[in-house]
């Protein structure tokens, strides 16, 4: 059990429950803060949560390495935007004198993983509000993607790179569209803060160069730009951009990872190699034709040509204005 009293240099004693806010990962768990018993500054416990590392994540030299990274982040905070927030460390947490995790801001109550937004029929969403095929739903999705692009742009401008950017790194509120980026203690920090690299990403969101470059090489934002484009494609269509059935003569491309390596983007020059292209891909052509060149750049143009978060954000904003001017969106 991890519930108990922890010590924060900034907040004093912190009471933490064993209630997990989300699933527990390999590194540890995010838990609910229940009280600041010696609170003199009006902190509201419900606004905070704690990430406590598992034993394997901080055993041996790993504890000191993680603590140095958390200190670097504490000294260089990221400010939240109007519609996006960062799960940035606010204070290290100790059990006795031993570093075990950190305190951070909690996402808006009711928020859920962006993973709920990239598949049709997610139970935690209002089907009408984020419908893939209605004008209202598409405008709301564009607004949410604008918020994501804005936050990623700010992180990249600060010199940081997610490396392992995937839908579970974003918590989104299903009605307000407010988002929070999480698991930021695992990302690659700006070289100005020291050498803090990040582990390789999740295969279906990793760019083709991931399979030829050394694993311990520092990454640049182009890596995230591939992952981000995959996420945006999924949010628009409800399907992965490399999902399809290859023709019989095309071998060695059974998984999404295989197709990414082979650069077999469904909407690109390799489309003729697919025997079956699932119907959801048509949403891009039908509803967002203006975005097709950006996706081709992201998936076929090479690392240096991938659209930036700023470019995506501006494109989404223009599409929102166009949609709202064409019809009344409640």
Buried (B, 14 or more C-beta within 10 A) or exposed (E): EBEEEBBBEEBBEBBBBEEBBBEEBEBBBBBBBBBBEEBEEEBEBEEBBBBBBBEEBBEEEEBEEBBEBBBBBBEBEBEBBEBBBBBBBBBBBBBEEEBBBBBBBBBBEEBBBBBBBBEEEBEEBEEEBBBBEBBBBBBBBBBBBBBBBBBBBBBBEEBBBBBBBBBBBBBBBBEBBBBBBBBBBBBBBBEEBEEBBBEBBBBBBBBBBBEEEEEEEEBBBBBBBBBBBBBBBBBBBBBBBBBBEBEEEBEEBEEBBBBBBBBBBBBBEBEEBBEEBBEBBEBBEEBBEEBEEBBBBBBBBEBEEBBBBBBBBBBBBEBBEEBEEEEEBE
